[in-house]
Amino acid sequence: MITMYAIPNCDTVKKARTFLDKKKVNYEFVDFKKTPPTTELIKRWAEFFGELPANKKGTTYKKYKEEYEALSEAAKIKFLIENSSMIKRPVLEKNGKTVAMGFDEETYGALKL
């Protein structure tokens, strides 16, 4: 099963959803705003991403950058959960394993979904 973790009004998320819909890929959409990610999810995504999955190009990160960067790792995870708009998105998982973060048509096309 494919799960997409994201927020629905994000342009990047809209592109990813359109891509999956055109390819007729069934997926479950989990809205960060309605169902905040868990510490376990953030850690799993960090393992895939190579660091905590903060979207450093986003406006939320830019707004809170100094505050966020001064925190311990545990506090950063809590901050990301509480400020889910700051998480790089969408996060795509297949059977509980992270397979993509963000949207890149070539990357999505190479996935066996």
SERO-4910 file (N, C-alpha, C, O; in steps of 0.05 Angstrom, whole numbers):
BEGIN
 pado doro    nc1    nc2    nc3   cac1   cac2   cac3    cc1    cc2    cc3    oc1    oc2    oc3
  Met    A     17    -24      0      0      0      0     18     25      0     37     26     14
  Ile    A     10     44    -16     24     70    -18     10     90      1    -14     92      1
  Thr    A     26    104     16     16    125     33     31    151     27     56    151     25
  Met    A     16    173     23     28    199     19     22    216     44     -1    220     51
  Tyr    A     43    226     56     41    244     79     46    272     69     67    277     57
  Ala    A     28    290     73     31    317     62      9    336     72     -6    329     91
  Ile    A      8    360     61    -14    378     65    -27    384     38    -12    387     18
  Pro    A    -53    384     36    -66    384     10    -63    410     -6    -65    409    -31
  Asn    A    -57    433      6    -56    458     -9    -29    465    -20    -25    486    -31
  Cys    A     -9    447    -16     18    452    -25     20    447    -55     10    426    -64
  Asp    A     33    465    -70     35    461    -99     51    436   -107     44    422   -125
  Thr    A     72    430    -92     88    406    -97     71    381    -93     73    362   -108
  Val    A     56    381    -72     38    359    -66     17    355    -88     11    333    -96
  Lys    A      6    377    -97    -13    376   -119     -1    363   -144    -15    347   -157
  Lys    A     24    370   -150     37    358   -173     41    328   -169     36    312   -187
  Ala    A     49    320   -145     53    292   -139     27    276   -141     26    254   -152
  Arg    A      6    288   -130    -20    275   -131    -30    272   -160    -41    251   -167
  Thr    A    -27    292   -176    -35    291   -204    -19    269   -218    -31    254   -234
  Phe    A      7    268   -213     23    247   -225     13    219   -218      9    202   -235
  Leu    A      8    214   -192     -2    188   -183    -29    182   -195    -35    159   -203
  Asp    A    -47    202   -195    -74    198   -206    -73    191   -236    -87    173   -245
  Lys    A    -55    205   -251    -53    199   -280    -42    170   -285    -50    157   -304
  Lys    A    -25    161   -267    -14    134   -269    -33    113   -256    -27     89   -256
  Lys    A    -56    123   -246    -76    105   -233    -64     89   -210    -70     66   -206
  Val    A    -47    103   -194    -36     91   -170    -54     96   -147    -60    119   -141
  Asn    A    -63     75   -134    -80     79   -110    -62     86    -87    -41     73    -83
  Tyr    A    -70    105    -71    -54    113    -48    -72    125    -26    -94    135    -32
  Glu    A    -63    123     -2    -76    135     21    -63    162     25    -39    164     26
  Phe    A    -79    183     29    -69    210     34    -72    216     63    -94    215     74
  Val    A    -50    222     77    -50    230    105    -43    259    107    -21    267    101
  Asp    A    -62    275    116    -59    304    119    -45    310    145    -56    304    166
  Phe    A    -21    322    144     -6    330    168    -23    347    187    -20    345    211
  Lys    A    -40    363    176    -56    382    192    -77    367    209    -83    376    231
  Lys    A    -88    346    198   -108    330    212    -96    308    229   -107    300    250
  Thr    A    -74    296    219    -61    274    232    -31    280    233    -17    273    215
  Pro    A    -22    294    254      6    301    255     24    276    255     16    255    266
  Pro    A     48    278    243     66    255    243     75    248    271     75    266    288
  Thr    A     83    224    275     94    215    301    124    219    301    137    223    281
  Thr    A    135    216    325    164    217    328    177    195    311    197    199    298
  Glu    A    165    171    311    175    148    296    176    155    266    195    148    253
  Leu    A    154    167    256    154    174    227    176    194    221    191    191    201
  Ile    A    179    215    237    200    235    233    227    222    232    244    229    215
  Lys    A    232    204    251    258    190    252    262    173    227    284    172    216
  Arg    A    241    159    218    243    142    194    249    160    170    266    152    153
  Trp    A    235    182    168    240    200    145    268    212    146    280    216    125
  Ala    A    278    218    170    305    229    173    326    209    164    345    216    151
  Glu    A    321    183    170    339    162    161    340    161    131    362    159    119
  Phe    A    317    164    118    316    164     88    329    189     77    344    188     57
  Phe    A    323    212     89    331    238     79    360    245     85    373    260     71
  Gly    A    371    232    106    398    238    114    401    259    136    423    264    146
  Glu    A    379    271    143    377    290    164    347    294    170    330    283    156
  Leu    A    341    309    191    313    314    197    300    326    173    312    343    159
  Pro    A    275    319    166    263    327    141    251    355    141    227    358    133
  Ala    A    266    374    149    257    402    147    260    412    119    280    408    106
  Asn    A    239    425    109    240    437     82    254    464     84    241    484     89
  Lys    A    280    464     79    296    488     83    291    509     62    302    532     64
  Lys    A    276    503     41    269    522     21    242    535     26    235    555     13
  Gly    A    227    525     45    200    534     50    198    559     68    217    565     82
  Thr    A    176    572     66    172    597     82    170    591    112    178    608    127
  Thr    A    159    568    120    157    563    148    184    559    160    189    569    182
  Tyr    A    202    545    146    229    542    156    243    569    158    256    575    178
  Lys    A    240    585    138    253    611    138    243    628    161    259    644    173
  Lys    A    218    626    168    206    641    189    217    632    217    222    649    234
  Tyr    A    222    606    220    230    595    246    259    585    246    267    572    266
  Lys    A    275    591    226    301    580    223    319    583    248    329    563    258
  Glu    A    322    607    258    340    611    281    330    595    305    346    583    319
  Glu    A    304    597    311    292    582    334    296    552    330    305    538    349
  Tyr    A    290    542    307    292    513    301    321    503    303    326    483    316
  Glu    A    340    518    291    368    509    290    381    509    318    400    494    322
  Ala    A    370    524    337    381    525    364    372    501    381    382    498    403
  Leu    A    353    486    371    342    464    387    358    438    387    374    434    368
  Ser    A    354    422    407    366    395    407    351    378    386    330    387    376
  Glu    A    362    355    379    348    338    359    320    330    369    301    331    353
  Ala    A    318    322    394    291    314    404    272    338    403    248    334    396
  Ala    A    281    362    409    264    386    408    258    393    379    236    402    373
  Lys    A    276    388    361    271    393    332    249    375    322    231    383    307
  Ile    A    250    349    331    229    331    322    202    340    332    182    340    318
  Lys    A    201    348    358    176    358    369    166    383    354    143    386    348
  Phe    A    185    400    347    179    425    332    167    418    305    148    431    297
  Leu    A    179    398    291    168    390    265    140    379    267    123    384    250
  Ile    A    135    364    288    109    352    292     88    375    297     66    374    286
  Glu    A     96    395    313     78    417    319     76    437    296     56    452    294
  Asn    A     96    438    278     96    456    256    100    440    230    120    443    216
  Ser    A     80    423    224     83    404    203     86    417    175     95    403    156
  Ser    A     79    442    172     83    455    147    113    458    140    121    464    118
  Met    A    130    453    160    159    456    157    171    430    146    195    430    140
  Ile    A    156    408    145    167    383    136    168    382    106    149    390     92
  Lys    A    190    372     95    193    368     66    171    349     57    166    328     69
  Arg    A    157    356     36    134    341     27    131    341     -3    142    357    -17
  Pro    A    116    321    -12    104    299      2    124    278     10    145    276     -2
  Val    A    117    262     30    132    238     37    116    215     26     92    212     32
  Leu    A    129    198     11    115    175     -1    127    150     12    151    146     12
  Glu    A    109    133     21    118    108     33    103     85     19     81     87     11
  Lys    A    117     62     18    106     38      7    110     16     28    132      9     36
  Asn    A     87      6     38     88    -15     59    105     -7     83    121    -23     93
  Gly    A    102     18     91    116     28    115    145     35    111    160     40    130
  Lys    A    154     35     86    182     43     80    182     68     63    168     70     42
  Thr    A    198     88     71    200    113     56    213    108     29    234     96     27
  Val    A    200    117      7    210    113    -20    216    139    -34    230    140    -54
  Ala    A    204    162    -24    209    188    -37    202    210    -18    184    208     -2
  Met    A    216    233    -21    210    257     -7    211    280    -27    229    281    -44
  Gly    A    191    297    -26    189    318    -46    176    306    -71    168    283    -70
  Phe    A    176    321    -93    166    309   -118    185    315   -140    193    338   -145
  Asp    A    192    294   -154    208    295   -178    196    274   -197    196    251   -190
  Glu    A    187    283   -220    173    265   -238    190    241   -246    180    219   -248
  Glu    A    216    245   -250    234    223   -258    236    203   -235    235    179   -240
  Thr    A    239    213   -211    241    195   -188    216    179   -184    216    155   -180
  Tyr    A    193    193   -185    167    179   -182    163    158   -205    153    137   -200
  Gly    A    171    166   -229    168    148   -252    185    122   -249    177    101   -259
  Ala    A    207    124   -235    225    101   -231    216     83   -208    225     60   -206
  Leu    A    198     93   -191    188     76   -169    169     55   -179    154     59   -198
  Lys    A    171     32   -167    152     10   -174    129     12   -155    128      0   -134
  Leu    A    109     28   -163     86     33   -146     62     16   -153     41     18   -140
***
